[in-house]
């Protein structure tokens, strides 16, 4: 099964190479080589912190929070109840993400007994309107930090960009243009950010080594990922 | 000889079944509509959305068997206990916090902290 898969990869890579000539395609890494500390420390529980919101949408933080628990739990980790944790932090006067993100990681062990902390940052959560089309972009950055060593164990980014205009003809009369603009506006109103936030999550979470409640725990080190490390580093 | 063949065949079938078990599409947990209802509650906190949220927690507990793990998902008992706590039903709150840590030992530290808080509240009320 595995050898078949890797054979397919090699074939695909070769094909990409031949077709692409000298231009470099994406390079691949494995979960094991990319995130060795996850396999060394083997954190069992994740404390999901309220996301840091770097987007222009003030409500993004609350909405995004409702999409994080499930995918990380499904990967086999114990996830602390997000709503409750948020309230407890508010009572402690540290709900402000700026403060939270600057706390030493071991504080989260002292208070919750969490093995690791998940920091998320919403970098984009917006609609961009253009005359003929509009796009919805949801982009998330995430990292897991150990509460024991304060080291970063995992980091990834996920982004989803959706064209809401739905294609169709671009030329035509002024009336046609107006109809198009109206149609776009209607589509945007109906667009659900949270649906796309979930998609962005599923893209970033694929790279996460499985947790102890998952069957593939510690056995997924050979799974291949697209290397996200910037080339100029 | 025929028997041996059958045995080999059935062993092979069993192995295939066991291996394909990993690729089944049944999710690890059955969260039902939890995420959707939590979102509705965040969007607009009304009595109605709060009730829907509580119902979705209860659904997760009642239908936990319909999942690969057969377990109630992480945090669900804790969330329910927290709702009871806010409603002043301390005994039920403690019950649920205890269930959370029984299923997930990772939660013991936090749940014990919550239980101690509830007990301290009760003692204050008794005075």
Contacts between the chains, C-beta under 8 A, distances in Angstrom:
chain1	res1	chain2	res2	distance
A	1	B	19	7.6
A	44	B	106	5.2
A	45	B	106	3.9
A	45	B	107	7.6
A	62	B	42	4.8
A	63	B	39	6.5
A	63	B	42	6.3
A	63	B	43	7.3
A	65	B	42	7.2
A	66	B	35	5.9
A	66	B	38	4.4
A	66	B	39	4.3
A	66	B	42	5.6
A	67	B	35	6.4
A	67	B	39	7.7
A	69	B	35	7.7
A	69	B	74	7.9
A	69	B	75	6.4
A	70	B	29	8.0
A	70	B	31	5.5
A	70	B	34	7.2
A	70	B	35	5.5
A	70	B	73	7.8
A	73	B	28	7.5
A	73	B	29	6.3
A	73	B	73	5.7
A	73	B	74	5.0
A	73	B	75	7.5
A	74	B	27	6.3
A	74	B	28	5.2
A	74	B	29	6.7
A	76	B	28	7.0
A	77	B	74	7.8
A	78	B	74	4.9
A	78	B	104	5.0
A	78	B	106	3.9
A	78	B	107	6.6
A	79	B	74	4.9
A	79	B	75	5.9
A	80	B	74	7.8
A	80	B	75	6.5
A	80	B	78	7.8
A	80	B	107	7.2
A	80	B	110	6.6
A	81	B	74	7.9
A	81	B	75	3.6
A	81	B	76	7.9
A	81	B	78	4.3
A	81	B	79	4.9
A	81	B	82	7.1
A	82	B	75	7.3
A	83	B	38	7.3
A	83	B	79	6.3
A	83	B	82	7.3
A	84	B	75	7.7
A	84	B	78	5.9
A	84	B	79	6.3
A	84	B	82	4.8
A	87	B	82	7.7
A	111	B	110	8.0
A	111	B	113	8.0
A	112	B	109	6.8
A	112	B	110	4.8
A	113	B	106	7.4
A	113	B	107	7.8
A	113	B	108	7.0
A	113	B	109	2.7
A	113	B	110	5.6
A	114	B	110	8.0
A	115	B	106	7.4
A	194	B	39	5.6
A	198	B	35	7.8
A	213	B	28	6.9
A	213	B	69	6.6
A	214	B	28	6.7
A	215	B	22	5.5
A	216	B	22	7.1
